[in-house]
Amino acid sequence: MKIAMVAWATAASLLLMSTGLAAQKKKQAPFTKDNTNAMDDLTADEKKGVRIADEVTANDIEEKRFNISGFVDFQYQNALYNDSRNIATTYMKKNKHFSLNNLNLYFKFMIDPGWDVFNEIRFMFAPTGIKTAKATQNASGLILNIKMSPFENSGYDNQVVAFRYGSISIERSYIEWNHFGFFQVRGGQFFTPVGIWSQDHGAPVVTSIRVPVTSNNVLPAIGMPVSQTGLELFGKVNAGGMVQIDYAAYVSNGQSIAQSVDDEADGSWAVGAFLNMKMSWSRVDWNIGGSGYRGRRSDIYSEYSIPMYLITSGGSLDLMPYALKQLDEYNHYQLDYFACAHMKLTFTGLPGNSAITLQGEYIHQWVNELNAGKLRSSLTLPIRALRYMADTLYGQIEWNFLGIVTPYFRFEYMVHGNRHVQYQMLYNSMKYYLGGLNIKITPRVVFKAEFGYADLGTSKNIALIPDLSGVFTGSAVALPFRRDNDFKIIQASISAAF
Amino acid sequence: MKLIKLALLASLALSLALTGGTAQTNAEDDVVPIIHPSQPALTPVQVKWIFLGDMTYWPGGGQIRVLINNDTEAYENFTRKYLGVSARQTDTQWVYRQIRDGLVQPRKVSSVVIKMMVSRSKIFIGFIRRSQLDKTVKVAL
């Protein structure tokens, strides 16, 4: 009995000992350079990986020198508004429809250490169909009316973009020197560094389908360019290990490359700067900063034989730039300014593995028109100098669960004053309420559904119509009706990054 | 009887001494960020920013090349501990960086490859299990 007990105890001890030794053997020091015997313990894949790693020298940059990526965005939209004369008809179709909003490709070339070339190309087309130009003429041959569809369907960024024949838009294209993180230089076309959303580019990464009003050109005449062609200095500076300063300063033509020809005509420049302070402290990530811009640009305005804008029998205003006899042309200069403040707070580590993000931007934009000069002789008077401005802001809250599901809500506000005589805005202010759900099916595939309500108010303000001589003297005609410009939008989209 | 008790106690003590290494092994299972020995140490916030793509350059200059461990358990443990988010959220963040800034996605390779690449070039940063540490690399923090 005693012998059996001792034998049992010994066997149990040996069993436990062997288990512990086996566990330790499994956690033995892995393969090292000098420990060639450990190669026998590696799998076939790991041996292959060792051979790959052996090829990497201290000076090699183990990266793909040429990289293609991009994103695509497919959307369903249903705009709802009661009044057929609603100004929303200018920007979107009332009927339900699908659209392929974006197909953007990125081409990145790492040509040499510290030198990159980056291009982003957007393929554009009119998914709602292209209206062919159709003219109506009177007996004298004077063209009375032309119906056209000049606008590309708005994509995820709500840009009302002039239709570009050839269906290619160069979003970004630059050469970049980036050896140092704290000081980098890029030359070419780049996004205007302002706020948060202007650079949070791409449907798969933007929380909502619609981009806030602060990221768009509020009015055609107020020139905050989405992108610019010029030279940009930028970088990130680490300050104290918990704080990072992002900065950018640039000089450019001001407007996008499509309009750079006009700017080149008068040699004007635009300058701007951006600053952001990023901090991480106690499960709160902060981003606070501001940006500013000053640019001068020139435009050419044409004077026609009869008023450019006519009220049709349907009560809408039709723009007819091509149907009239041109009397004169004016060089028109203006100074564009904007100042922006932005903030983004993210509270991480919340219950349910969730995070809450609060963010907002405020942009004040204003324009000073300079003297206009006639390009040709004319009996008409020059355009008066005006000053006008716009304020836009938004506040957004989103709650992310498990990194997958994110409900969000956003409020946007825009107000502008002193409407330009040549740009007919039928509302002075806009409020936009937006709520939706963002679901990351995978890290690269995102489904979004949202409902938006825009309160443009009624058209209690007058429209500015030129007099019969075609001069925009600021005379006004009260609209014979009031419009209900509120509308609702239901949208759903799937976007994918590749 | 006393002899039996002593034998039992001795056997158990010896077994515990060895199997108690399992507790140490758990600690060695912990994942740690590693850098080249010549690189200066980083702060926890800097490690977080690097692996989320917010910081792409070493304080002393030169681009950072991030390596992700293809051990899914290690990846999840690392992101939870050092980044405060899940591995999936980290992958999403890199997609965000790709589209916003044109950053190339980090490679996903094995611990062996990570250690080899980090030891050979100071541009790399990765993470491995603590038990895999040796003198060719050092913990980033």
Interface residues (C-beta under 8 A of the other chain):
Chain A: K2 M5 V6 A9 T10 A12 S13 L16 M17 T19 G20 L21 A23 Q24 K27 A29 P30 F31 T32 K33 L42 D45 E46 G49 V50 I52 A53 D54 V56 T57 A58 N59 D60 I61 E62 E63 K64 N67 S69 F71 Y106 K108 D116 F118 E120 N178 H179 F180 G181 F182 Q199 D200 H201 G202 P204 V205 K236 N238 G241 M242 Q244 K278 S280 R283 T348 G349 N353 A355 L402 G403 I404 K440 P443 R444 A497
Chain B: M1 L3 I4 A7 L8 S11 L12 L14 S15 L16 L18 T19 G20 G21 T22 T25 E28 D29 L42 T43 V45 Q46 K48 W49 D54 M55 T56 Y57 W58 P59 G61 G62 Q63 R65 G84 V85 S86 R88 Q89 D91 T92 W94 V95 Y96 Q98 I99 R100 G102 V104 R107 V109 S110 S111 V112 V113 K115 M116 M117 S119 R120 S121 K122 I123 F124 S131 Q132 D134 T136
